Structure formats: structure tokens, C-alpha cells
Amino acid sequence: MESSAGFGTSRLFLTDTRLALGVLNQLRYEALNRVFGISRGQANALTAVLLLSAADGTYEAARRMSGMRVSGSGAAFGAIALRDVALGVAGPSVRQLPGGGTLLALAILGGLAAPPLRQTALSVRNAKQRLRDAEQRVRRERIRRYVAARDGVQSNGA
């Protein structure tokens, strides 16, 4: 079995990516056809409309939420709403799964919380390293002073 000399890892990655995007595109066509009953030619226009309306809704929600304080009951209502939205997106079969909605809501919240948690962990790691470096500098300086004091005592006593 011979392989082409120009077909390396990067071309394999690009080929796999194109294949995955093609499959996702086909699934998009089928989903839009099933939900809205549109043809393949109308799918791109409807996708653009859906994405723009979702972006507008997201922008408006973010604009309204800036500067707001959330109480405990508000957070609870938000979690319930998030769970219901996730169940609505996931479909009716998830409602029959015990704890499925909660698991889905936790997965969404985990996905939202992961970047700040990752950044916090990185900050803690950097702070620990700076603390270790400072401790080493203090230790070296202390040893240097003890050696200098010992050498001074030995030279005076001799």
C-alpha cells in the first residue's frame, strides 16, 4: 500500500475537517427541512435569518443584563428556565430520562463556567510559582548572610 508523498498530517486534518463540515451541513439541511419544510435552496437564507435573530436576541439580553445584580431566587428561576430551555432543545425523550434535564443544565453551566475556572487555575498556578521564587530568593539571601557572618567570625578569631 503506497501513500502519496504530499499527503501528510496537515492534509489529512483538512480532509477530515471538510468531511465533518459536509456531514454537519447535510444534517442542517435535513433538520431545516424537517422543522420548517423548506427546500435545500432556501436553507441558506433561513439559516442566515435564524443566526441573525439569535444574535440580535443575545445582544439585547446582554445589554439588558449589564449592571444587574442577581438574587438567590433569581438565580434559582434562571436555573429552572435554563433546564426547561435545554429540555426543549434536546427533545421530549430527555424529559422521560430521570435527571436528564438536570444533567443537561449542569453540562451547559459547566461549559459556561469552564473558561473562567481555567483562567483562575492558571492565575493560582502563577501565584504559587511567584511565591516559590520569592521563597528561594529569601532563602539564598539568608544563607549568603550566614556564610558572610561565619567567614567574618572565623577571620576575626584566627
N, C-alpha and C positions, 0 to 999 in steps of 0.2 A: 504494500500500500504506500504509494508515494504522496508526499504533500508538496504543495507549491511553496517555493522559497519565499514568496512575498506575502504569504498568508500567516501572520503571526498573531500574537495575543491581542494586539490593538484591533486588527481587522476582525478577529473572532468576536471581540466585545461589541464592535459596531454592528456586526451581523446579528448577534443575539439581541441587541437593543432594537434594531429595526424590526426583527421578528416579534418581539414583545409589544412594540408600539402598534404593529399591524394587528395583532390579536386584540389589543385594547381598543383599537379603532373599530374593529368588527363588532366587539361587544357593545360599544357605544351605539353603533348603527342599530343593532338588534334591540337594545334597551329603548332607544328613542322610538323605534317602530312599534314595539310592544306597548309602551306607555302612551304615546301620542298618535300612533298610527300614521306616521309620515313616511315618505319615500326616502331613499338613500340620497337623492339630490337635495332634499330640503334639510337634511340632518345638520349640515354645517351651519346654516343660518340659524336654526333653532338652538344649536349649541352655543353660538355667539350670544344670542338673546339671553339664554339661561345664565351664562357666565357673567354677562354684564349686569343682569338683575341681581345675581348673587353678590357681585362686587359692590353694587350700589347699596344693597341691604346691609352688607358688612360694614361699609363706610359709615352709613347713617347710625348703625348700632354703636360703633366705636366712638363716633362723635358725641352721641348722647351719653355714653358711659364715662367719658373722660371727666375726671374730677369727682366721680361719685364714690360714696362710701357704702359698703355692703354690710348689712347687719347679719346676724346669725340666721334669722328666719328668712331673710332674702336669699342667703346662700343655700338654705335648705330648699326653698321654692325653685331656685335656679337648678339645683341638682335634680329635682323631680322633673323639671321641664327638659333638662338635658337627657335624662333617661327616656322620657316619652318621645323626644325627637329621634334619639338613637333607635328606639324600637320601631318608630315609624319608617325610618330609612332602612333598617335591617329586614323588615318584613314581619308578617304575622306569625311565622313559625318560631321566632325568637321569644315571643310572649309565652309560648307554651313551655319553653325551657325554664326550669326553676333557677332563678338567679341570673338568667341570661341578660336581662335589662341592666341589672346592677353591674354585671361583668363588663358589658358594653360601655356603660357610663364611666366606669373606672378606667377602662382602656383609653377612652377619649381624654379623660382628665390626666391620665398618665402621659399621654402623648403631648398634651399642652404643658405639663409640668417638667418634662424631661430636659429641655434646653436650659431653663433657669437652674435646675438642680445640678446639671453638668457644669455650668459656669460657677456655681457655688463650690462644688467639689474641687474644681481647678483653683479657685481662689484660696481655699483652705490648704490645698497641697502647696501652693506657692508661699503662703504664710508660714507653714511648717518648715519649708526649706530655708526661708529667710531667718527664722528663729534658730535653726540648727547652725547656719553660717555665723550668726551673731554669737552663739554659744561657743563655737570653735575659736572665733577671734578673741573672746574674753579669756578662754582657757589658755590660748597661746600667749597672750599678753601677761597673764598671771604667772605662767611658767617662766617666761622671759625675766620677769621681775624677781622671782625666787632665785633663778640662776644668777642674776646680777648681784643680788644680796649675798648669796653664798660665796660667789667669787670675791666680793668685797671683804667679807669676813675672813676668808682664807688668806687674802693678800695682806690684811692688817695683822693677822695673827702670826704670819710667817716671818 
